[in-house]
Structures are given as C-alpha cells and as structure tokens.
Amino acid sequence: MTVSYWQDQAPDTAPLTVDVAIIGAGIAGASTAWWLKDSGLSVAVLDRGDVASGASGRNAGFVTCGSVEHFSRQAAQHGEQQAIDLWRMSQDNLALIEKHLIADGLECAFKRGGTYSLAGSEHEMSELRKTAEHLQKLGVDVSTVDAATVCDSLHAEGFFGGVLYHDDGEVHPAKLVRGILARSGAQVLTHHEVRSIETRKEGVRLHTRMRRIDAGVVVFATNGYSADLHPWFADKIYPTRGQIIVTEPVAPFLPAPCYANFVLDYFRQLPDGRVLIGGFRQLAKELEVGTADVINPTINQALEDFLRRHFPGLAETRIDYRWSGTMGFSRDGLPIIGALPGRTDLYCVAGFTGHGIGWGFKAGQLLARLLMEGETPPHVSTRRF
C-alpha cells in the first residue's frame, strides 16, 4: 500500500529504536520474539494489520508433523536422512508448544489426538501404506486404517482408507499466536505497514505510515508477503491463496482432523461443533496466486460438494463462514530461515508452504539460535539458495 504525504504521520514522532525489529505478527514473528525474550535485546514486532491477521489467523489450525509432501515423496526428493530430520524438527515444534506454552496455561484449544490422511483412490491408499511402513521402520507412531474404520470412526463416506499420525494435533491458531506474543515481552505495533526499508551506517530504518523504527537487525516474518518488501524473495517464496468454509454447529462426530486427496484437501470439527473444510486450490491453481483476499466461486462450490459427498447427513447444514488466506509457498517446499545473502542485518523466517502452525514455534527457536549463537539451522537455511 502506498502512503501519501498527507497520510504520513511518521515525521511527527521520534524514531523508535530497538535491537531487533520483526516484520510480521503471525506465528513465525511471534515465536521469534518469544525465543528472544531472555536475550536482553529490545524487540519490536510490527504488522500491516492486527496480530494473526494473515495466514496465521486464516488457516485450519492443524499442528502436524512433516511438510507439504507425504514422507516417502519427501524422502525420494531430499533423501531419507533429511526427510526424517525434518519430521523430527516438526515433532519438536509440537513438544515445545506443549512444554513452554500449554504448560504455562496458554488457552488455545490445543489437543493432540492425531490427524488422519485419507485416500480418495486405491492408488493413493497404496502410497499411504508405503509411507506408513516407511515411517514405522523409523520409529514414527503411525498406523493404517481401512475404509470400514474410516466410515465407522470418522462417519465419512467415500474414502478408501488412510493412515493415522498419532503425534499430530490441532489448535485455535489465532489464540495461539496472541498468547505467544503476549508472553514475549516484545513491543507490538499493529497497523504499521512497512512501506520502505533504508540501510544506514548504524543499522536499518523501517518507514511506516505511523512512525520510523531504527533497528540493528530486521527479521522478515512475512511469509507470502515477503517479496513485497525485498526482491530476494521474488523467486523463492510465492504467495498462494487457500480457501475455507465453516458450517453452523452440529453434534460432535469427528474425533480428529483429516487430510484427503494427497493432503490437498482437509477438514476438522471445531470444539463448538462447527465443521471446517478447506482446500481444492488445485481446481484453479493458476488463479489462486497473489495476496488479494477474494473468494473463488469454483473452489467454494467444490468445498460444499465435498461436505455433501462425504457427509451426506450434513447436506442441509448452513455455511456460516467463508474466507481466503495467503500462504507463502517456498521454491522447494521447505521453510526458509536465516540471513539474506551478504547481509548481517536482514534475516527471514518464512516460506512454510501451508504448514506454518506445524513449524512456526520451532522456526522461531532456530532463528533465535542463529541470532544469538550463530547456529545455522539444518536443511532449512537461506544458504541453500
């Protein structure tokens, strides 16, 4: 968003000076601030909107292990060792949330009852079996379920079976982010959209409509919006839109969140009984790009059809919410954490490819360790580019 001379209020206030300025008050920015809370550094978190106003407040609230691909596909692409390392890092994300946040009393409807990945065809079921066998050999708690079990346990029709990842969880994502940020001790500046970044001898100056912020280090926790602020991200993180619908409350019937159709589609029942369904971006992949908050009618219809096809008893259920959200898909499907090339003052923690809640708290820890101890994160460092 551009800012006119008449709207610019920044010259009327003295610049805020901090050690670390984090752009983005979503899961990654809030988590980075939390992991820096005992560092002795002054930290400010700023956002163009409110806390969790981007993808962190517009996702489905799955807290899952792994990444965008089934494990076996990721192992084939990156090698088994890297694939299991990444899986363990996402497992650690869940453990850290439980240890540091839930145990501290953060109320965010957090629950670890596993997630299902359901097969929409025999071919997908065959691949899911191979994935489960692969993970079981590596000590991951996963089990296979047949079509009858899916129908009986999930009350879902039309699936060929699936696998249950026992370690996964679910959460109210916006409450999680707000709770992390409230516990971080950072100064939070909402509605401070950064319009320009100026490199100075003594650090970096951020310009917003409201004020100027001088910082020794700037962190881009901007995910799908990263390329709007720095050209380095243009061919590395792509803004990708997703859509979700949520029904009126119905009687409880679904015990755990579910993925379907090669994790492209997903659904869960919320604590108040509402049913959430998202996905079907593949139906209009060329259109579901960019940062505009728009609803695609083709995808919306597909979401409603999915509800009626797999849960015929809910065919007449009212839809209360429809929304879209912009995710940041990285070039290789993995998070991007570290310093921008040739810079010691610009860092990023972004590119979660639809799995920000499953990675964000751990990602903040990895970036904080890099800033404080110089420890380069394995596999997900900016250095790979």
C-alpha positions as CSV (number, residue, x, y, z in Angstrom):
1,M,0.0,0.0,0.0
2,T,1.4,3.4,-0.9
3,V,1.3,6.3,1.5
4,S,0.7,9.9,0.5
5,Y,2.4,12.9,2.0
6,W,-0.8,13.9,3.7
7,Q,-1.2,10.5,5.4
8,D,2.4,10.1,6.6
9,Q,2.4,10.6,10.4
10,A,5.9,9.3,11.0
11,P,7.8,12.6,10.8
12,D,5.7,13.9,13.8
13,T,7.2,11.3,16.1
14,A,10.7,10.4,17.2
15,P,12.0,7.1,15.7
16,L,11.6,4.0,17.9
17,T,15.0,2.4,18.4
18,V,15.2,-1.4,19.1
19,D,17.8,-4.1,18.7
20,V,15.5,-6.4,16.7
21,A,12.5,-5.4,14.6
22,I,10.4,-8.3,13.4
23,I,8.1,-7.6,10.5
24,G,5.0,-9.8,10.8
25,A,2.9,-10.6,13.8
26,G,2.0,-14.1,12.8
27,I,3.2,-17.5,14.2
28,A,6.8,-17.0,12.9
29,G,7.2,-13.4,14.1
30,A,5.6,-14.0,17.5
31,S,7.6,-17.2,18.1
32,T,10.9,-15.4,17.2
33,A,10.1,-12.7,19.7
34,W,9.3,-15.3,22.3
35,W,12.6,-17.1,21.9
36,L,14.4,-13.8,22.2
37,K,12.6,-12.8,25.4
38,D,15.5,-13.7,27.7
39,S,18.2,-12.4,25.4
40,G,18.5,-8.9,26.8
41,L,17.7,-7.5,23.4
42,S,14.9,-5.0,22.8
43,V,12.4,-6.4,20.3
44,A,9.5,-4.8,18.4
45,V,7.0,-6.8,16.3
46,L,5.1,-4.8,13.7
47,D,2.4,-5.8,11.3
48,R,0.4,-4.2,8.5
49,G,-2.8,-5.4,10.2
50,D,-3.6,-6.9,13.6
51,V,-1.9,-9.8,15.3
52,A,-2.5,-13.0,13.3
53,S,-4.3,-11.1,10.6
54,G,-2.6,-13.0,7.8
55,A,-2.2,-16.8,7.2
56,S,-1.7,-17.4,11.0
57,G,-5.3,-16.4,11.6
58,R,-6.8,-17.8,8.4
59,N,-5.6,-21.4,8.4
60,A,-7.3,-24.6,9.5
61,G,-5.5,-25.0,12.9
62,F,-3.7,-28.3,12.1
63,V,-0.4,-28.8,14.1
64,T,1.1,-31.6,12.1
65,C,4.5,-33.3,11.6
66,G,6.3,-33.3,8.3
67,S,5.7,-30.9,5.5
68,V,3.7,-30.4,2.3
69,E,4.5,-33.9,0.8
70,H,3.9,-37.4,2.1
71,F,7.0,-38.6,3.8
72,S,8.0,-41.1,1.1
73,R,7.9,-38.5,-1.6
74,Q,10.0,-36.2,0.5
75,A,12.5,-38.9,1.2
76,A,12.7,-39.6,-2.6
77,Q,13.3,-35.9,-3.2
78,H,15.6,-35.0,-0.4
79,G,16.9,-38.3,0.9
80,E,15.7,-40.3,3.9
81,Q,18.0,-38.7,6.4
82,Q,17.0,-35.2,5.6
83,A,13.3,-36.2,5.5
84,I,13.4,-37.8,8.9
85,D,15.4,-34.9,10.3
86,L,12.7,-32.5,9.1
87,W,10.0,-34.8,10.5
88,R,11.7,-34.7,13.9
89,M,12.0,-30.9,13.8
90,S,8.3,-30.6,13.3
91,Q,7.7,-33.2,16.1
92,D,9.8,-30.9,18.3
93,N,7.6,-28.0,17.3
94,L,4.7,-29.8,19.0
95,A,6.7,-30.8,22.0
96,L,7.9,-27.2,22.5
97,I,4.4,-25.8,22.3
98,E,3.3,-28.3,25.0
99,K,6.3,-27.7,27.2
100,H,6.6,-23.9,27.1
101,L,3.1,-22.6,26.2
102,I,0.3,-25.1,27.1
103,A,2.0,-26.0,30.4
104,D,2.2,-22.2,31.1
105,G,-1.6,-22.0,30.9
106,L,-2.0,-20.7,27.3
107,E,-5.6,-21.4,26.4
108,C,-5.9,-22.1,22.7
109,A,-8.0,-25.3,22.3
110,F,-4.8,-27.3,21.9
111,K,-5.3,-31.0,21.5
112,R,-3.1,-33.9,20.4
113,G,-5.4,-36.7,19.1
114,G,-3.6,-37.3,15.9
115,T,-4.5,-36.5,12.3
116,Y,-5.7,-38.7,9.5
117,S,-4.6,-38.7,5.9
118,L,-7.4,-40.3,3.9
119,A,-7.2,-41.8,0.5
120,G,-9.5,-40.8,-2.3
121,S,-8.4,-43.7,-4.5
122,E,-6.8,-47.1,-4.4
123,H,-3.7,-45.6,-5.8
124,E,-3.4,-43.1,-3.0
125,M,-4.1,-45.8,-0.4
126,S,-1.2,-47.8,-1.8
127,E,1.1,-44.8,-1.5
128,L,-0.2,-44.1,2.1
129,R,0.6,-47.7,3.1
130,K,4.1,-47.4,1.8
131,T,4.5,-44.1,3.7
132,A,3.2,-45.6,6.9
133,E,5.5,-48.7,6.6
134,H,8.5,-46.4,5.9
135,L,7.8,-44.2,8.9
136,Q,7.1,-47.2,11.2
137,K,10.6,-48.5,10.4
138,L,12.0,-45.2,11.5
139,G,10.1,-45.3,14.8
140,V,7.3,-42.8,14.0
141,D,3.9,-43.6,15.6
142,V,1.6,-44.1,12.6
143,S,-1.0,-46.8,11.8
144,T,-3.0,-47.8,8.8
145,V,-6.8,-47.8,8.8
146,D,-9.2,-49.4,6.3
147,A,-12.2,-48.0,4.6
148,A,-14.6,-49.5,7.1
149,T,-12.8,-48.0,10.0
150,V,-12.9,-44.6,8.4
151,C,-16.6,-44.9,7.9
152,D,-17.2,-46.1,11.4
153,S,-14.8,-43.9,13.3
154,L,-15.0,-40.7,11.3
155,H,-18.5,-41.1,9.9
156,A,-17.0,-40.2,6.5
157,E,-18.1,-41.9,3.3
158,G,-16.3,-42.4,0.0
159,F,-12.7,-42.9,1.2
160,F,-10.5,-46.0,0.6
161,G,-8.9,-46.0,4.0
162,G,-6.0,-43.9,5.3
163,V,-3.3,-43.6,7.9
164,L,-3.4,-42.1,11.4
165,Y,-0.4,-40.0,12.5
166,H,-0.7,-40.3,16.3
167,D,1.6,-37.4,17.3
168,D,-0.3,-34.6,15.5
169,G,-2.5,-32.0,17.0
170,E,-5.0,-29.2,16.5
171,V,-5.3,-25.7,17.9
172,H,-7.1,-22.3,17.7
173,P,-4.3,-20.7,15.7
174,A,-5.1,-17.1,16.4
175,K,-5.3,-17.6,20.1
176,L,-2.0,-19.5,20.0
177,V,-0.3,-16.6,18.2
178,R,-1.8,-14.0,20.5
179,G,-0.7,-16.0,23.5
180,I,2.8,-16.4,22.3
181,L,3.2,-12.7,21.5
182,A,1.7,-11.6,24.9
183,R,4.3,-13.8,26.6
184,S,7.2,-12.5,24.5
185,G,7.6,-9.1,26.2
186,A,8.1,-7.5,22.8
187,Q,6.6,-4.2,21.9
188,V,3.8,-4.8,19.4
189,L,3.0,-2.3,16.7
190,T,-0.1,-3.3,14.8
191,H,-1.4,-1.4,11.7
192,H,2.2,-0.4,10.9
193,E,2.7,-1.5,7.3
194,V,6.3,-1.1,6.3
195,R,6.5,1.0,3.1
196,S,10.2,1.2,2.8
197,I,13.5,-0.1,4.3
198,E,16.5,2.1,4.5
199,T,20.0,0.8,5.2
200,R,22.0,3.1,7.4
201,K,25.5,3.1,8.8
202,E,24.1,2.4,12.3
203,G,21.6,-0.2,11.2
204,V,18.3,-0.4,9.4
205,R,15.4,2.1,9.4
206,L,11.9,1.0,8.7
207,H,9.3,3.5,7.5
208,T,5.7,3.0,8.2
209,R,2.8,5.5,8.0
210,M,2.8,5.8,11.8
211,R,6.4,6.1,12.7
212,R,10.0,5.2,11.9
213,I,11.8,2.3,13.6
214,D,15.6,2.1,13.8
215,A,16.9,-1.5,14.4
216,G,20.2,-3.3,14.4
217,V,18.6,-6.3,12.9
218,V,15.4,-6.7,10.9
219,V,13.6,-10.1,10.6
220,F,11.2,-10.7,7.7
221,A,8.5,-13.0,9.2
222,T,6.2,-12.1,6.3
223,N,5.7,-15.4,4.5
224,G,3.6,-14.9,1.4
225,Y,4.1,-11.1,1.5
226,S,7.9,-11.3,1.6
227,A,8.5,-10.3,-2.0
228,D,6.6,-7.1,-1.4
229,L,9.3,-5.9,0.9
230,H,12.5,-7.4,-0.6
231,P,13.4,-8.6,-4.1
232,W,15.4,-11.5,-2.9
233,F,12.2,-13.4,-2.1
234,A,10.7,-13.0,-5.6
235,D,11.8,-16.4,-6.9
236,K,11.9,-18.2,-3.6
237,I,8.5,-17.6,-1.9
238,Y,5.3,-17.5,-3.9
239,P,2.0,-16.0,-2.4
240,T,-0.5,-18.8,-2.7
241,R,-4.2,-18.5,-1.8
242,G,-6.2,-21.1,0.1
243,Q,-10.0,-21.2,0.9
244,I,-12.0,-22.5,3.8
245,I,-15.7,-22.8,4.7
246,V,-17.1,-23.4,8.2
247,T,-20.6,-24.7,9.0
248,E,-23.0,-23.9,11.8
249,P,-22.5,-26.1,14.9
250,V,-23.6,-29.7,14.7
251,A,-23.4,-32.6,17.1
252,P,-19.9,-33.9,17.7
253,F,-18.9,-36.8,15.4
254,L,-15.3,-36.3,14.1
255,P,-12.6,-37.3,16.6
256,A,-9.5,-35.8,14.8
257,P,-8.6,-33.5,11.9
258,C,-8.2,-35.1,8.5
259,Y,-6.3,-34.6,5.2
260,A,-7.6,-36.0,1.9
261,N,-6.5,-36.3,-1.7
262,F,-2.7,-36.2,-1.3
263,V,-3.1,-33.6,1.6
264,L,-4.6,-31.1,-0.9
265,D,-8.0,-31.0,1.0
266,Y,-8.6,-31.1,4.7
267,F,-11.4,-30.9,7.3
268,R,-11.9,-31.0,11.1
269,Q,-14.7,-30.4,13.6
270,L,-14.1,-27.4,15.9
271,P,-14.7,-27.5,19.7
272,D,-18.1,-25.7,19.3
273,G,-19.3,-28.4,16.8
274,R,-18.7,-26.4,13.6
275,V,-17.2,-28.3,10.6
276,L,-14.3,-26.7,8.8
277,I,-13.4,-27.7,5.2
278,G,-10.5,-26.3,3.2
279,G,-8.5,-26.9,0.0
280,F,-9.4,-27.6,-3.6
281,R,-6.8,-24.9,-4.7
282,Q,-5.8,-27.4,-7.4
283,L,-9.1,-26.7,-9.3
284,A,-7.9,-23.1,-10.1
285,K,-4.2,-23.3,-9.4
286,E,-3.3,-20.6,-11.9
287,L,-5.8,-18.2,-10.3
288,E,-5.0,-18.9,-6.7
289,V,-1.9,-16.8,-6.5
290,G,-1.2,-13.3,-5.1
291,T,-2.3,-11.6,-1.9
292,A,-5.8,-10.5,-2.7
293,D,-8.5,-11.6,-0.2
294,V,-11.0,-13.0,-2.6
295,I,-13.4,-16.0,-2.8
296,N,-13.2,-18.2,-5.9
297,P,-16.7,-19.5,-6.6
298,T,-15.5,-22.7,-8.3
299,I,-13.5,-23.6,-5.2
300,N,-16.3,-22.6,-2.9
301,Q,-18.7,-24.9,-4.7
302,A,-16.2,-27.7,-4.5
303,L,-15.9,-27.3,-0.7
304,E,-19.6,-27.5,-0.3
305,D,-19.8,-30.5,-2.7
306,F,-17.1,-32.2,-0.6
307,L,-19.2,-31.7,2.5
308,R,-22.3,-33.2,0.9
309,R,-20.5,-36.1,-0.7
310,H,-18.5,-37.4,2.3
311,F,-21.0,-36.3,5.0
312,P,-24.4,-36.7,3.4
313,G,-26.1,-36.2,6.8
314,L,-24.8,-32.6,6.7
315,A,-26.2,-31.8,3.3
316,E,-28.6,-29.2,4.6
317,T,-26.2,-27.7,7.1
318,R,-25.8,-23.9,6.9
319,I,-22.4,-22.4,6.0
320,D,-21.6,-19.6,8.4
321,Y,-18.1,-18.6,7.3
322,R,-16.2,-18.4,4.0
323,W,-12.7,-16.9,3.7
324,S,-9.4,-17.0,1.9
325,G,-5.9,-16.6,3.1
326,T,-2.5,-16.1,1.6
327,M,0.2,-18.7,2.3
328,G,3.9,-18.5,1.4
329,F,5.0,-21.5,-0.7
330,S,8.7,-21.8,-0.9
331,R,10.5,-22.9,-4.0
332,D,11.4,-26.4,-2.6
333,G,8.6,-26.8,-0.1
334,L,10.8,-26.2,3.0
335,P,10.9,-23.3,5.4
336,I,13.5,-20.6,4.7
337,I,15.4,-19.4,7.9
338,G,18.5,-17.3,8.1
339,A,20.3,-14.2,6.9
340,L,19.8,-12.8,3.5
341,P,22.9,-13.3,1.3
342,G,25.7,-10.8,2.1
343,R,23.8,-9.2,5.0
344,T,24.3,-9.3,8.7
345,D,21.3,-7.1,9.5
346,L,18.5,-8.7,7.4
347,Y,17.1,-12.1,8.4
348,C,14.0,-14.2,7.5
349,V,11.8,-16.9,8.9
350,A,9.2,-17.7,6.2
351,G,8.2,-20.0,3.3
352,F,6.2,-22.6,5.3
353,T,4.2,-23.9,2.3
354,G,0.9,-24.3,4.2
355,H,2.4,-25.7,7.4
356,G,3.2,-22.5,9.4
357,I,1.5,-23.7,12.6
358,G,3.3,-27.1,12.3
359,W,6.6,-25.3,12.0
360,G,6.4,-21.8,13.4
361,F,7.3,-22.1,17.1
362,K,10.3,-24.3,16.3
363,A,11.3,-22.0,13.4
364,G,11.4,-19.0,15.8
365,Q,13.7,-21.0,18.1
366,L,16.0,-21.8,15.1
367,L,16.2,-18.2,14.1
368,A,16.8,-17.0,17.7
369,R,19.7,-19.5,18.0
370,L,21.2,-18.2,14.8
371,L,20.9,-14.6,16.0
372,M,22.3,-15.3,19.5
373,E,24.7,-18.2,19.0
374,G,25.5,-18.2,15.3
375,E,24.0,-21.7,14.9
376,T,22.9,-22.4,11.3
377,P,19.6,-24.3,11.1
378,P,20.0,-27.7,9.3
379,H,18.3,-28.2,5.9
380,V,16.2,-25.0,6.0
381,S,18.9,-22.3,6.0
382,T,18.8,-19.5,3.4
383,R,22.3,-20.7,2.5
384,R,20.8,-23.5,0.3
385,F,19.8,-20.8,-2.3
